[in-house]
Amino acid sequence: MDDALEDFRRDTRAWLEENCPPEMRKPMRSEKDICWGGRKFTFASDAQKQWLDVMAERGWTVPDWPSEYGGGGLSPAETKVLKQEMAALGCRVPLQSFGISMLGPALLKYGTEEQKQEHLPKIARGEIRWCQGYSEPNAGSDLASLATSAEDKGDHYLVNGQKVWTSYADEADWIFCLTRTDTSQKQGGITFLLFDMESDGVSTRPIRLISGASPFCETFFEDVKVPKNQVLGEVNDGWSVAKYLLGHEREMISGMGGRAQGLTLSDYALNKLGADEQGRLDDSVLRARIAMHEVRSHAFAAMSERFIDQLKAGKIHSAQPSMMKYYGTELNKDRHELLMAAGGSDALEWESEASGGGKAARAWLRTKANSIEGGTSEIQLNIVAKRILELPEG
Ligand SMILES: Cc1cc2nc3c(=O)[nH]c(=O)nc-3n(C[C@H](O)[C@H](O)[C@H](O)COP(=O)(O)OP(=O)(O)OC[C@H]3O[C@@H](n4cnc5c(N)ncnc54)[C@H](O)[C@@H]3O)c2cc1C
């Protein structure tokens, strides 16, 4: 056993016990309990703000980022210990954002020193919330067909076009956006831009989902001026940055397959449907489906841990994020199917106070999008087929 790591574990546990407010140790009840940060964010409680502040002060909203950019400067092993100790105490994640899970890693790899100094600390402290401008009406799975143009105007680009499915665009402060700077090539003519959503010429229109929520928007750009120092990576090489970021996005989304806090699926089903004389779930078909799910879920948890270790060490196969994204999201969809099956007709309830405003049904419907967002399941399977199985393109 590593003594230094065990000391770190002991100190971390003591610090968390002292600093994590009791309210922040209870499972999140709904989306509203997620702290996204940003200029427009309203904290759900004083405890939520206090928890963000103390964690950000220590750099532990992004524990493995370098401390000069607002991170905790922790090693991969220390980061894992911190996560384990937070999970053991039931501490909520203090800040969740596309800045942390997507843009940050891309800035660390491709950003100029000036860009890193400007953006990373604001992400770490939850001051600026980012959204992702990739998809367009005619560029989803075939993302490189994107047409939003960025015209070179000397000291700046002039951006015109439309994005779609831009999650939380109406609540975000800045956007990372794929634009076309050269129409003579496909992947080779894309430039990755960063700009403020309050720039003149940016507007958003919310889109309503099947679950009743409106977590994303159509986003329009009309003669938006973007200074040239806001290009991330090289001009016309935005595709490299975009792909790197997608790997991190897929890692983040695959986390949905992780085991949920609170009651296990089998305990939930037992509470709802009762036990037979041997104490087993009194529905043999559902029992078998839940057992299979639990086995797959354990296997996925083990695989995820290995995957994160390899990712942090920079030793992953390029198709691994696709593998994890595919499996994690299909697993999450399966979990919600089983929750609905165990909940019976009550679970379909949509509005009553007892159902928390249809929490279960709305969450179930939301999971249908898991295998679309961040690239569909079919696209992930295509990537695995090409890069791992080396099958020819269809
Ligand atoms: C909840 C949610 C949040 C999102 N957030 C964002 C965001 O913040 N920013 C952003 O830029 N985008 C976002 N997206 C968009 C998302 O990335 C796209 O929806 C996704 O890439 C699929 O593109 P599309 O919707 O145009 O579908 P299409 O590409 O039109 O696909 C339609 C169907 O055809 C299948 N298909 C397409 N091509 C192939 C192929 N070559 N082989 C096999 N099957 C194929 C697909 O799998 C799918 O079933 C979000 C989507 C959702 C659902």
The ligand as an SDF file (V2000), in Angstrom:
LIG
                    3D

 53 58  0  0  0  0  0  0  0  0999 V2000
  -30.3860   15.6230  -25.8030 C   0  0  0  0  0  0  0  0  0  0  0  0
  -29.4820   16.0630  -26.9070 C   0  0  0  0  0  0  0  0  0  0  0  0
  -28.5350   17.0490  -26.6810 C   0  0  0  0  0  0  0  0  0  0  0  0
  -27.7060   17.4800  -27.7140 C   0  0  0  0  0  0  0  0  0  0  0  0
  -26.8240   18.4980  -27.4630 N   0  0  0  0  0  0  0  0  0  0  0  0
  -26.0660   18.9690  -28.4500 C   0  0  0  0  0  0  0  0  0  0  0  0
  -25.2130   20.0930  -28.2240 C   0  0  0  0  0  0  0  0  0  0  0  0
  -25.1400   20.6400  -27.1150 O   0  0  0  0  0  0  0  0  0  0  0  0
  -24.4970   20.5760  -29.2580 N   0  0  0  0  0  0  0  0  0  0  0  0
  -24.5380   20.0080  -30.4940 C   0  0  0  0  0  0  0  0  0  0  0  0
  -23.8330   20.4820  -31.3710 O   0  0  0  0  0  0  0  0  0  0  0  0
  -25.3420   18.9430  -30.7510 N   0  0  0  0  0  0  0  0  0  0  0  0
  -26.1090   18.4160  -29.7600 C   0  0  0  0  0  0  0  0  0  0  0  0
  -26.9490   17.3520  -29.9960 N   0  0  0  0  0  0  0  0  0  0  0  0
  -27.0450   16.8240  -31.3620 C   0  0  0  0  0  0  0  0  0  0  0  0
  -26.4810   15.4420  -31.5710 C   0  0  0  0  0  0  0  0  0  0  0  0
  -25.0840   15.4630  -31.5820 O   0  0  0  0  0  0  0  0  0  0  0  0
  -27.0720   14.9160  -32.8710 C   0  0  0  0  0  0  0  0  0  0  0  0
  -28.4730   14.7560  -32.6850 O   0  0  0  0  0  0  0  0  0  0  0  0
  -26.4690   13.6060  -33.3000 C   0  0  0  0  0  0  0  0  0  0  0  0
  -25.1270   13.7490  -33.6640 O   0  0  0  0  0  0  0  0  0  0  0  0
  -27.2510   12.9620  -34.4760 C   0  0  0  0  0  0  0  0  0  0  0  0
  -27.4090   13.8730  -35.5240 O   0  0  0  0  0  0  0  0  0  0  0  0
  -28.8530   14.1530  -36.1520 P   0  0  0  0  0  0  0  0  0  0  0  0
  -29.8010   14.4490  -35.0300 O   0  0  0  0  0  0  0  0  0  0  0  0
  -28.7070   15.1490  -37.2260 O   0  0  0  0  0  0  0  0  0  0  0  0
  -29.3230   12.7580  -36.7630 O   0  0  0  0  0  0  0  0  0  0  0  0
  -28.9270   12.1770  -38.1970 P   0  0  0  0  0  0  0  0  0  0  0  0
  -27.4570   12.3150  -38.4020 O   0  0  0  0  0  0  0  0  0  0  0  0
  -29.8360   12.7690  -39.2250 O   0  0  0  0  0  0  0  0  0  0  0  0
  -29.2670   10.6460  -38.0070 O   0  0  0  0  0  0  0  0  0  0  0  0
  -30.5850   10.1250  -38.1570 C   0  0  0  0  0  0  0  0  0  0  0  0
  -30.5350    8.6100  -37.9850 C   0  0  0  0  0  0  0  0  0  0  0  0
  -29.7330    8.0390  -39.0280 O   0  0  0  0  0  0  0  0  0  0  0  0
  -28.6890    7.2490  -38.4800 C   0  0  0  0  0  0  0  0  0  0  0  0
  -27.4800    7.3830  -39.2950 N   0  0  0  0  0  0  0  0  0  0  0  0
  -26.9650    8.5400  -39.8110 C   0  0  0  0  0  0  0  0  0  0  0  0
  -25.8180    8.3120  -40.4600 N   0  0  0  0  0  0  0  0  0  0  0  0
  -25.5850    6.9620  -40.3650 C   0  0  0  0  0  0  0  0  0  0  0  0
  -24.5560    6.1030  -40.8040 C   0  0  0  0  0  0  0  0  0  0  0  0
  -23.5040    6.5640  -41.5120 N   0  0  0  0  0  0  0  0  0  0  0  0
  -24.6400    4.7900  -40.4910 N   0  0  0  0  0  0  0  0  0  0  0  0
  -25.6830    4.2960  -39.7720 C   0  0  0  0  0  0  0  0  0  0  0  0
  -26.7010    5.0720  -39.3130 N   0  0  0  0  0  0  0  0  0  0  0  0
  -26.6450    6.3780  -39.6070 C   0  0  0  0  0  0  0  0  0  0  0  0
  -28.4510    7.8050  -37.0860 C   0  0  0  0  0  0  0  0  0  0  0  0
  -27.8840    6.8420  -36.2300 O   0  0  0  0  0  0  0  0  0  0  0  0
  -29.8850    8.1870  -36.6590 C   0  0  0  0  0  0  0  0  0  0  0  0
  -30.5500    7.0470  -36.1820 O   0  0  0  0  0  0  0  0  0  0  0  0
  -27.7950   16.8900  -28.9990 C   0  0  0  0  0  0  0  0  0  0  0  0
  -28.7270   15.8800  -29.2310 C   0  0  0  0  0  0  0  0  0  0  0  0
  -29.5750   15.4630  -28.2110 C   0  0  0  0  0  0  0  0  0  0  0  0
  -30.5790   14.3980  -28.4990 C   0  0  0  0  0  0  0  0  0  0  0  0
  1  2  1  0
  2  3  1  0
  2 52  2  0
  3  4  2  0
  4  5  1  0
  4 50  1  0
  5  6  2  0
  6  7  1  0
  6 13  1  0
  7  8  2  0
  7  9  1  0
  9 10  1  0
 10 11  2  0
 10 12  1  0
 12 13  2  0
 13 14  1  0
 14 15  1  0
 14 50  1  0
 15 16  1  0
 16 17  1  0
 16 18  1  0
 18 19  1  0
 18 20  1  0
 20 21  1  0
 20 22  1  0
 22 23  1  0
 23 24  1  0
 24 25  2  0
 24 26  1  0
 24 27  1  0
 27 28  1  0
 28 29  2  0
 28 30  1  0
 28 31  1  0
 31 32  1  0
 32 33  1  0
 33 34  1  0
 33 48  1  0
 34 35  1  0
 35 36  1  0
 35 46  1  0
 36 37  1  0
 36 45  1  0
 37 38  2  0
 38 39  1  0
 39 40  1  0
 39 45  2  0
 40 41  1  0
 40 42  2  0
 42 43  1  0
 43 44  2  0
 44 45  1  0
 46 47  1  0
 46 48  1  0
 48 49  1  0
 50 51  2  0
 51 52  1  0
 52 53  1  0
M  END
$$$$
